[in-house]
Amino acid sequence: MQKYLYLIIISFSLISCYTYQVKKQPDAPIDPKQESRNRTAPSTANNIPNQAKVAVAESKNQNASQTPVPINVQEKLAPNKNYKIDVDGKSYKIIVDRWERDSLIAHPVRSPKIVLKFHKNQIDSEKIAEKRFSQPIADIITVLVYAGIGVGIWALLQ
């Protein structure tokens, strides 16, 4: 029983509520003028060809708005924050220090004395993950701790 207790304590000490999460890109805003034209189109039998033209134009506008917006790496990587980046196929967990023109100056999370320099074109902008607090993981840990406390009390009473 004591071995299991030690195993549980060690496993809880290794769990972190912070995870690296990739930010989702905001969708491109839809043109409000297009929406108002679509709403004001009369729906009579004579205007069926016009409605078809409006539907085709609307689908073209939706396809145009779904194209990914180019990501500026310099805006995405803010100073003094933890990130997990992918550079030339290798993954780094870094803390951003500053930007010097087109170069990122950073250091690894656990090694502040080592200086890393990356050009903004080397960084894969789709795989930039920011370290954030994960509420679901925190909730799971809380429930497991309460269950462990309940099992401990039950074991003491037996």
N, CA, C and O of each residue as an XYZ file, in Angstrom:
632
protein
N       0.837     -1.193      0.000
C       0.000      0.000      0.000
C       0.878      1.251      0.000
O       0.571      2.243     -0.662
N       1.970      1.185      0.752
C       2.843      2.346      0.853
C       3.526      2.632     -0.488
O       3.766      3.792     -0.822
N       3.839      1.586     -1.256
C       4.444      1.768     -2.564
C       3.500      2.521     -3.494
O       3.920      3.401     -4.246
N       2.222      2.162     -3.432
C       1.238      2.825     -4.289
C       1.072      4.294     -3.908
O       0.903      5.157     -4.769
N       1.123      4.560     -2.622
C       1.019      5.940     -2.160
C       2.187      6.775     -2.670
O       1.994      7.899     -3.133
N       3.393      6.229     -2.587
C       4.564      6.938     -3.103
C       4.469      7.136     -4.612
O       4.834      8.193     -5.127
N       3.980      6.124     -5.316
C       3.818      6.220     -6.766
C       2.820      7.321     -7.131
O       3.049      8.079     -8.074
N       1.739      7.407     -6.403
C       0.734      8.444     -6.653
C       1.309      9.832     -6.378
O       1.094     10.762     -7.155
N       2.030      9.968     -5.285
C       2.625     11.272     -4.947
C       3.630     11.700     -6.004
O       3.654     12.866     -6.398
N       4.451     10.781     -6.464
C       5.436     11.103     -7.504
C       4.748     11.474     -8.814
O       5.166     12.413     -9.491
N       3.691     10.739     -9.175
C       3.008     11.047    -10.436
C       2.331     12.416    -10.379
O       2.301     13.121    -11.388
N       1.790     12.809     -9.229
C       1.191     14.136     -9.105
C       2.245     15.241     -9.159
O       1.965     16.340     -9.637
N       3.429     14.963     -8.683
C       4.471     15.987     -8.721
C       4.984     16.199    -10.142
O       5.560     17.248    -10.430
N       4.794     15.245    -11.025
C       5.250     15.377    -12.405
C       4.207     15.992    -13.332
O       4.530     16.347    -14.466
N       2.989     16.121    -12.882
C       1.909     16.657    -13.708
C       1.912     18.177    -13.609
O       2.077     18.745    -12.529
N       1.725     18.820    -14.753
C       1.649     20.272    -14.785
C       0.331     20.699    -15.415
O      -0.162     20.049    -16.336
N      -0.229     21.776    -14.924
C      -1.464     22.316    -15.478
C      -1.190     23.216    -16.678
O      -2.121     23.685    -17.334
N       0.068     23.452    -16.958
C       0.430     24.307    -18.086
C       0.790     23.440    -19.283
O       1.577     22.501    -19.170
N       0.203     23.767    -20.432
C       0.480     23.032    -21.662
C       0.799     24.024    -22.769
O       0.455     25.202    -22.682
N       1.454     23.540    -23.799
C       1.735     24.365    -24.968
C       0.595     24.196    -25.959
O       0.330     23.091    -26.434
N      -0.082     25.306    -26.270
C      -1.240     25.269    -27.146
C      -1.026     26.201    -28.329
O      -0.563     27.330    -28.170
N      -1.369     25.714    -29.515
C      -1.267     26.519    -30.726
C      -2.475     27.444    -30.789
O      -3.615     27.002    -30.649
N      -2.215     28.727    -31.002
C      -3.306     29.686    -31.122
C      -4.030     29.469    -32.437
O      -3.404     29.226    -33.469
N      -5.342     29.556    -32.395
C      -6.127     29.439    -33.616
C      -6.168     30.793    -34.300
O      -6.231     31.835    -33.648
N      -6.132     30.760    -35.638
C      -6.187     32.006    -36.388
C      -7.619     32.502    -36.429
O      -8.541     31.712    -36.635
N      -7.821     33.795    -36.237
C      -9.172     34.320    -36.361
C      -9.599     34.294    -37.822
O      -8.798     34.539    -38.725
N     -10.887     33.990    -38.038
C     -11.402     33.975    -39.395
C     -11.462     35.386    -39.948
O     -11.626     36.352    -39.203
N     -11.326     35.497    -41.273
C     -11.408     36.809    -41.920
C     -12.830     37.329    -41.796
O     -13.779     36.569    -41.990
N     -12.996     38.597    -41.481
C     -14.338     39.138    -41.328
C     -15.084     39.131    -42.657
O     -14.496     39.363    -43.713
N     -16.384     38.863    -42.591
C     -17.225     38.847    -43.778
C     -17.647     40.280    -44.085
O     -17.943     41.065    -43.184
N     -17.668     40.597    -45.356
C     -18.015     41.943    -45.794
C     -19.489     42.207    -45.495
O     -20.340     41.506    -46.041
N     -19.835     43.191    -44.648
C     -21.229     43.446    -44.306
C     -22.047     43.940    -45.500
O     -23.264     43.754    -45.522
N     -21.411     44.562    -46.488
C     -22.140     45.027    -47.668
C     -22.696     43.849    -48.454
O     -23.808     43.923    -48.975
N     -21.934     42.762    -48.544
C     -22.387     41.574    -49.257
C     -23.582     40.955    -48.554
O     -24.527     40.515    -49.208
N     -23.549     40.916    -47.223
C     -24.658     40.341    -46.478
C     -25.933     41.149    -46.677
O     -27.009     40.571    -46.832
N     -25.831     42.485    -46.675
C     -27.024     43.310    -46.832
C     -27.607     43.149    -48.230
O     -28.829     43.165    -48.378
N     -26.772     42.994    -49.266
C     -27.271     42.777    -50.621
C     -27.981     41.443    -50.717
O     -29.002     41.336    -51.396
N     -27.470     40.439    -50.061
C     -28.102     39.131    -50.109
C     -29.453     39.139    -49.404
O     -30.372     38.445    -49.838
N     -29.591     39.890    -48.352
C     -30.847     39.938    -47.606
C     -31.920     40.730    -48.350
O     -33.105     40.410    -48.250
N     -31.521     41.747    -49.086
C     -32.501     42.609    -49.744
C     -32.911     42.108    -51.110
O     -33.755     42.732    -51.753
N     -32.352     41.007    -51.580
C     -32.733     40.477    -52.889
C     -34.163     39.972    -52.829
O     -34.494     39.182    -51.945
N     -35.039     40.415    -53.761
C     -36.425     39.969    -53.739
C     -36.524     38.494    -54.088
O     -35.735     37.977    -54.878
N     -37.492     37.828    -53.497
C     -37.626     36.381    -53.695
C     -38.875     36.064    -54.508
O     -39.738     35.314    -54.052
N     -38.974     36.619    -55.686
C     -40.091     36.315    -56.580
C     -39.644     35.309    -57.613
O     -38.449     35.048    -57.751
N     -40.577     34.747    -58.334
C     -40.267     33.718    -59.325
C     -39.484     34.308    -60.497
O     -38.702     33.599    -61.130
N     -39.681     35.596    -60.795
C     -38.976     36.221    -61.912
C     -37.494     36.426    -61.618
O     -36.701     36.529    -62.553
N     -37.108     36.487    -60.387
C     -35.716     36.781    -60.016
C     -34.905     35.533    -59.678
O     -33.871     35.643    -59.020
N     -35.336     34.372    -60.102
C     -34.595     33.148    -59.816
C     -33.193     33.197    -60.405
O     -32.252     32.795    -59.720
N     -32.996     33.672    -61.655
C     -31.619     33.772    -62.156
C     -30.775     34.734    -61.312
O     -29.591     34.479    -61.090
N     -31.364     35.828    -60.843
C     -30.624     36.769    -59.997
C     -30.222     36.117    -58.677
O     -29.122     36.346    -58.172
N     -31.127     35.296    -58.118
C     -30.806     34.620    -56.875
C     -29.669     33.629    -57.080
O     -28.821     33.465    -56.203
N     -29.648     32.973    -58.220
C     -28.568     32.038    -58.509
C     -27.245     32.781    -58.617
O     -26.220     32.299    -58.135
N     -27.260     33.969    -59.256
C     -26.045     34.772    -59.373
C     -25.562     35.214    -57.992
O     -24.363     35.203    -57.712
N     -26.507     35.601    -57.134
C     -26.148     36.029    -55.781
C     -25.548     34.862    -55.003
O     -24.580     35.040    -54.264
N     -26.121     33.664    -55.167
C     -25.609     32.486    -54.460
C     -24.202     32.141    -54.935
O     -23.345     31.785    -54.127
N     -23.960     32.245    -56.241
C     -22.629     31.966    -56.777
C     -21.635     32.999    -56.264
O     -20.522     32.651    -55.870
N     -22.036     34.275    -56.268
C     -21.151     35.328    -55.770
C     -20.873     35.134    -54.280
O     -19.754     35.354    -53.817
N     -21.896     34.721    -53.537
C     -21.712     34.495    -52.103
C     -20.732     33.355    -51.851
O     -19.877     33.448    -50.970
N     -20.860     32.272    -52.629
C     -19.936     31.150    -52.429
C     -18.517     31.542    -52.803
O     -17.571     31.086    -52.161
N     -18.339     32.379    -53.831
C     -17.006     32.860    -54.191
C     -16.423     33.722    -53.078
O     -15.238     33.615    -52.761
N     -17.265     34.586    -52.478
C     -16.794     35.440    -51.384
C     -16.419     34.609    -50.161
O     -15.451     34.927    -49.470
N     -17.179     33.545    -49.889
C     -16.845     32.693    -48.750
C     -15.532     31.977    -48.997
O     -14.719     31.848    -48.082
N     -15.308     31.503    -50.231
C     -14.051     30.836    -50.551
C     -12.889     31.813    -50.439
O     -11.808     31.443    -49.981
N     -13.105     33.056    -50.853
C     -12.044     34.055    -50.771
C     -11.743     34.403    -49.322
O     -10.591     34.660    -48.971
N     -12.774     34.414    -48.476
C     -12.546     34.765    -47.077
C     -11.957     33.599    -46.295
O     -11.425     33.813    -45.205
N     -12.032     32.374    -46.808
C     -11.500     31.217    -46.102
C     -10.024     31.004    -46.366
O      -9.414     30.137    -45.742
N      -9.431     31.768    -47.271
C      -8.003     31.623    -47.504
C      -7.264     32.056    -46.253
O      -7.637     33.054    -45.637
N      -6.226     31.331    -45.862
C      -5.538     31.664    -44.620
C      -4.834     33.008    -44.705
O      -4.205     33.349    -45.707
N      -4.961     33.749    -43.632
C      -4.307     35.038    -43.531
C      -2.848     34.790    -43.179
O      -2.571     34.012    -42.266
N      -1.903     35.426    -43.874
C      -0.502     35.200    -43.529
C      -0.209     35.650    -42.097
O      -0.681     36.692    -41.642
N       0.578     34.836    -41.411
C       0.872     35.094    -40.010
C       2.208     35.811    -39.905
O       3.197     35.395    -40.508
N       2.228     36.884    -39.140
C       3.469     37.585    -38.884
C       4.083     36.981    -37.632
O       3.521     37.092    -36.542
N       5.229     36.346    -37.786
C       5.891     35.650    -36.681
C       6.299     36.637    -35.598
O       6.249     36.315    -34.411
N       6.703     37.840    -36.001
C       7.145     38.833    -35.014
C       5.998     39.276    -34.114
O       6.224     39.570    -32.941
N       4.783     39.330    -34.627
C       3.643     39.706    -33.795
C       3.219     38.559    -32.890
O       2.717     38.775    -31.787
N       3.427     37.335    -33.371
C       2.984     36.171    -32.617
C       3.893     35.848    -31.434
O       3.419     35.347    -30.414
N       5.189     36.127    -31.556
C       6.147     35.828    -30.493
C       6.452     37.095    -29.697
O       7.238     37.939    -30.130
N       5.830     37.215    -28.545
C       6.008     38.392    -27.695
C       7.142     38.143    -26.698
O       7.370     37.003    -26.292
N       7.849     39.196    -26.306
C       8.946     39.041    -25.351
C       8.474     38.541    -23.984
O       7.344     38.799    -23.568
N       9.363     37.823    -23.298
C       9.172     37.318    -21.937
C       8.025     36.313    -21.807
O       7.418     36.213    -20.741
N       7.720     35.572    -22.869
C       6.702     34.529    -22.806
C       7.315     33.214    -23.264
O       8.272     33.193    -24.037
N       6.744     32.116    -22.772
C       7.218     30.781    -23.129
C       6.513     30.304    -24.391
O       5.296     30.436    -24.524
N       7.291     29.749    -25.317
C       6.755     29.204    -26.548
C       7.446     27.896    -26.876
O       8.561     27.629    -26.427
N       6.763     27.093    -27.663
C       7.364     25.902    -28.251
C       7.325     26.140    -29.756
O       6.250     26.228    -30.349
N       8.501     26.243    -30.369
C       8.571     26.546    -31.795
C       9.255     25.412    -32.534
O       9.996     24.624    -31.947
N       8.999     25.344    -33.821
C       9.615     24.351    -34.683
C      10.501     25.088    -35.676
O      10.011     25.879    -36.481
N      11.806     24.831    -35.621
C      12.771     25.494    -36.487
C      13.535     24.421    -37.261
O      14.253     23.606    -36.682
N      13.366     24.441    -38.556
C      14.057     23.489    -39.441
C      13.878     22.043    -38.986
O      14.829     21.262    -39.005
N      12.657     21.685    -38.577
C      12.358     20.314    -38.194
C      12.701     19.957    -36.758
O      12.425     18.837    -36.327
N      13.290     20.869    -36.008
C      13.648     20.602    -34.618
C      12.776     21.465    -33.705
O      12.524     22.633    -34.002
N      12.323     20.895    -32.612
C      11.436     21.584    -31.689
C      12.232     22.198    -30.536
O      13.122     21.559    -29.976
N      11.901     23.446    -30.190
C      12.555     24.159    -29.092
C      11.500     24.728    -28.148
O      10.487     25.272    -28.587
N      11.752     24.595    -26.843
C      10.954     25.291    -25.831
C      11.782     26.482    -25.391
O      12.842     26.326    -24.786
N      11.286     27.689    -25.703
C      12.097     28.887    -25.489
C      11.329     29.944    -24.721
O      10.105     29.900    -24.600
N      12.097     30.902    -24.204
C      11.552     32.151    -23.667
C      12.105     33.256    -24.556
O      13.319     33.399    -24.698
N      11.220     34.025    -25.145
C      11.626     35.068    -26.089
C      12.238     36.236    -25.323
O      11.646     36.736    -24.366
N      13.420     36.665    -25.744
C      14.068     37.832    -25.150
C      13.712     39.103    -25.921
O      13.183     40.060    -25.355
N      14.013     39.098    -27.227
C      13.735     40.300    -28.031
C      13.862     39.943    -29.509
O      14.297     38.854    -29.882
N      13.465     40.905    -30.326
C      13.645     40.811    -31.769
C      14.706     41.818    -32.184
O      14.661     42.977    -31.771
N      15.648     41.387    -32.989
C      16.625     42.285    -33.596
C      16.438     42.187    -35.100
O      16.885     41.230    -35.732
N      15.781     43.174    -35.659
C      15.413     43.195    -37.078
C      14.600     41.953    -37.412
O      13.459     41.835    -36.967
N      15.154     41.026    -38.183
C      14.434     39.815    -38.569
C      14.857     38.594    -37.770
O      14.466     37.476    -38.106
N      15.642     38.782    -36.729
C      16.152     37.658    -35.943
C      15.520     37.632    -34.554
O      15.376     38.659    -33.891
N      15.152     36.434    -34.143
C      14.604     36.215    -32.814
C      15.748     35.852    -31.875
O      16.506     34.920    -32.148
N      15.876     36.576    -30.780
C      16.866     36.279    -29.749
C      16.084     35.675    -28.579
O      15.180     36.304    -28.029
N      16.450     34.437    -28.211
C      15.736     33.733    -27.155
C      16.707     32.833    -26.398
O      17.871     32.690    -26.773
N      16.201     32.231    -25.325
C      16.988     31.244    -24.594
C      16.082     30.075    -24.225
O      14.873     30.246    -24.067
N      16.676     28.867    -24.085
C      15.874     27.715    -23.679
C      15.246     27.933    -22.303
O      15.744     28.715    -21.493
N      14.156     27.234    -22.059
C      13.383     27.443    -20.828
C      14.222     27.228    -19.580
O      14.143     28.032    -18.651
N      15.008     26.190    -19.525
C      15.754     25.884    -18.307
C      17.219     26.321    -18.360
O      17.981     26.030    -17.438
N      17.619     27.012    -19.421
C      19.021     27.438    -19.558
C      19.091     28.909    -19.964
O      19.216     29.207    -21.152
N      19.013     29.831    -19.012
C      19.008     31.251    -19.380
C      20.343     31.770    -19.905
O      20.390     32.844    -20.506
N      21.423     31.032    -19.691
C      22.728     31.506    -20.147
C      22.970     31.223    -21.631
O      23.798     31.885    -22.257
N      22.259     30.253    -22.194
C      22.424     29.909    -23.607
C      21.564     30.855    -24.440
O      20.383     31.045    -24.149
N      22.153     31.441    -25.468
C      21.433     32.363    -26.344
C      21.183     31.675    -27.680
O      22.106     31.143    -28.297
N      19.936     31.690    -28.117
C      19.564     31.114    -29.402
C      19.138     32.233    -30.345
O      18.438     33.160    -29.936
N      19.557     32.150    -31.607
C      19.163     33.124    -32.618
C      18.523     32.377    -33.778
O      19.081     31.413    -34.302
N      17.335     32.842    -34.168
C      16.631     32.258    -35.296
C      16.164     33.374    -36.214
O      15.724     34.427    -35.751
N      16.260     33.143    -37.516
C      15.696     34.093    -38.474
C      14.201     33.812    -38.569
O      13.777     32.667    -38.412
N      13.404     34.836    -38.822
C      11.958     34.660    -38.823
C      11.494     33.707    -39.921
O      10.426     33.108    -39.793
N      12.267     33.551    -40.999
C      11.888     32.629    -42.061
C      12.169     31.174    -41.692
O      11.613     30.268    -42.313
N      13.017     30.934    -40.700
C      13.308     29.574    -40.252
C      12.193     29.012    -39.384
O      12.016     27.795    -39.319
N      11.444     29.872    -38.720
C      10.426     29.451    -37.754
C       9.153     29.059    -38.495
O       8.654     29.816    -39.328
N       8.625     27.863    -38.187
C       7.367     27.405    -38.774
C       6.226     28.095    -38.028
O       5.958     27.790    -36.866
N       5.559     29.026    -38.706
C       4.548     29.857    -38.044
C       3.293     29.080    -37.669
O       2.540     29.523    -36.802
N       3.047     27.936    -38.297
C       1.854     27.151    -37.981
C       2.036     26.303    -36.729
O       1.056     25.823    -36.159
N       3.273     26.112    -36.298
C       3.541     25.245    -35.141
C       4.036     26.032    -33.933
O       4.700     25.467    -33.065
N       3.729     27.311    -33.862
C       4.102     28.102    -32.691
C       3.051     27.856    -31.614
O       1.876     28.167    -31.804
N       3.475     27.298    -30.486
C       2.560     26.991    -29.392
C       2.966     27.791    -28.159
O       4.127     27.780    -27.747
N       1.994     28.482    -27.581
C       2.244     29.294    -26.393
C       1.917     28.483    -25.143
O       0.972     27.694    -25.135
N       2.697     28.681    -24.098
C       2.458     27.981    -22.841
C       1.303     28.665    -22.131
O       1.360     29.857    -21.829
N       0.245     27.887    -21.866
C      -0.958     28.435    -21.230
C      -1.457     27.502    -20.143
O      -1.129     26.316    -20.116
N      -2.253     28.061    -19.252
C      -2.871     27.284    -18.187
C      -4.024     26.490    -18.784
O      -4.853     27.042    -19.507
N      -4.079     25.195    -18.483
C      -5.120     24.326    -19.012
C      -6.117     23.997    -17.911
O      -5.817     23.219    -17.006
N      -7.296     24.585    -17.989
C      -8.322     24.385    -16.967
C      -8.808     22.944    -16.905
O      -9.009     22.440    -15.800
N      -9.012     22.242    -18.033
C      -9.454     20.847    -17.915
C      -8.455     19.956    -17.172
O      -8.859     19.099    -16.385
N      -7.178     20.147    -17.411
C      -6.179     19.344    -16.703
C      -6.204     19.668    -15.215
O      -6.076     18.768    -14.385
N      -6.366     20.933    -14.872
C      -6.444     21.327    -13.465
C      -7.672     20.703    -12.799
O      -7.600     20.275    -11.647
N      -8.787     20.649    -13.510
C      -9.996     20.038    -12.964
C      -9.809     18.534    -12.746
O     -10.258     17.986    -11.739
N      -9.148     17.875    -13.692
C      -8.895     16.433    -13.557
C      -7.994     16.168    -12.356
O      -8.242     15.243    -11.584
N      -6.962     16.968    -12.200
C      -6.054     16.798    -11.056
C      -6.800     17.020     -9.746
O      -6.590     16.281     -8.784
N      -7.664     18.025     -9.698
C      -8.438     18.304     -8.485
C      -9.335     17.130     -8.129
O      -9.398     16.733     -6.966
N     -10.027     16.570     -9.107
C     -10.915     15.431     -8.847
C     -10.097     14.231     -8.369
O     -10.513     13.529     -7.448
N      -8.944     13.992     -8.983
C      -8.106     12.867     -8.563
C      -7.569     13.054     -7.144
O      -7.471     12.089     -6.386
N      -7.225     14.276     -6.788
C      -6.749     14.542     -5.425
C      -7.869     14.300     -4.419
O      -7.648     13.679     -3.379
N      -9.082     14.793     -4.729
C     -10.212     14.548     -3.822
C     -10.497     13.049     -3.698
O     -10.784     12.561     -2.605
N     -10.419     12.324     -4.807
C     -10.645     10.882     -4.760
C      -9.554     10.207     -3.937
O      -9.834      9.280     -3.177
N      -8.311     10.664     -4.083
C      -7.212     10.105     -3.290
C      -7.398     10.365     -1.806
O      -7.136      9.492     -0.978
N      -7.847     11.559     -1.472
C      -8.112     11.881     -0.071
C      -9.227     10.988      0.478
O      -9.145     10.505      1.608
N     -10.262     10.776     -0.325
C     -11.365      9.903      0.099
C     -10.901      8.485      0.295
O     -11.302      7.844      1.266
N     -10.067      7.965     -0.593
C      -9.532      6.616     -0.447
C      -8.623      6.537      0.780
O      -8.630      5.530      1.489
N      -7.844      7.586      1.036
C      -6.993      7.609      2.224
C      -7.799      7.571      3.505
O      -7.457      6.835      4.431
N      -8.860      8.350      3.574
C      -9.721      8.347      4.759
C     -10.386      6.979      4.935
O     -10.456      6.446      6.043
N     -10.872      6.422      3.820
C     -11.499      5.101      3.871
C     -10.496      4.044      4.363
O     -10.856      3.157      5.136
N      -9.232      4.145      3.906
C      -8.209      3.167      4.307
C      -7.886      3.322      5.801
O      -7.633      2.326      6.479
N      -7.891      4.548      6.316
C      -7.653      4.754      7.741
C      -8.786      4.213      8.610
O      -8.547      3.719      9.712
N     -10.009      4.307      8.116
C     -11.150      3.829      8.882
C     -11.274      2.302      8.865
O     -11.909      1.732      9.753
N     -10.699      1.652      7.905
C     -10.793      0.182      7.815
C      -9.883     -0.530      8.753
O      -9.864     -1.761      8.779
